[in-house]
Amino acid sequence: MAIRSGTQRRREAILGLLKTGSWSIPRLAGALETSESTIRRDLRDMAADGEIIRTIGGAAAAGYVEPPLGERMEQQAEAKDAIVARALAHLDDARVRTVFLDAGSTAVRLAERIRDRSELTVVTRGLEIALTLAHPAGPTVIMIGGEVSTLSHGTTGALSDHALARIHVDIAFLGADAVDTAQGLGEPSLDEARTKELIAERAGAVIVLADSSKAGREVAAWAPMPPGWTWIDEHGEHTQG
């Protein structure tokens, strides 16, 4: 009876973690201080019961959908503020004139901090970011067109690709659903991943703004990043080789 109760508690904990997004088996095992074989067994049984969906190397809660942008704006607020503070330091260089701001909640917070930087030109695919910056004393704003995501309010697709292939920016600030130092940035769709990869190719420097909870997540598609890209989380900056 005690073993069954412990198993149930562990599976309830697994489900609670998976409701925040996809998790890998090693990450679940570390968070719950148990073995990977135990996690695999739990995931197998939970998938058979319809509680979760298995992914490559991990799982997600059945029916999990990324929260809309408005809800994500309130999540990890302190971490996002720490990330933005470090990102701003990269804009102190007088040579930086043109930047790309990705769609996403952390990028919106950064946009709010540069509303009076009239010397900048900001290229963005985020609707909220364009609206935040579009005022008389603000930066020059270039909005990238395309199909609008109902969750991130960012543009993707052929029209977006066409525009991004014809620009160059000094710094690209990118968001991500997942971050992996080897694979790059993880996204929920191939279109999103392609957009990240394309702008990274057109930037003098790539800086990823993502809190540490984004590490180890399993997602549908990955965008490889160029050598030397930097990941800023709430703990500091990490430049990738």
Buried (B, 14 or more C-beta within 10 A) or exposed (E): EEEEEEBEEBBEBBBEBBEBBBBBBEBBBBBBEBEEEBBBEBBEEBBEEEBBBBBEEBBBBBEBEEBEBEEBBEEBEEBBEBBBBBBEEBBEEEEBBBBBBBBBBBBBBBBEBBBEBEEBBBBBBBBBBBBBBBEEEBBBBBBBEBEBBEBBBBBBBEEBBEBBEEBEBBBBBBBBBBBBEEEBBBBBBEBBBBBBBBBBBBBEBBBBBBBBBBBBBBBBBBBEBEEEBBBBBBEEBEEBE
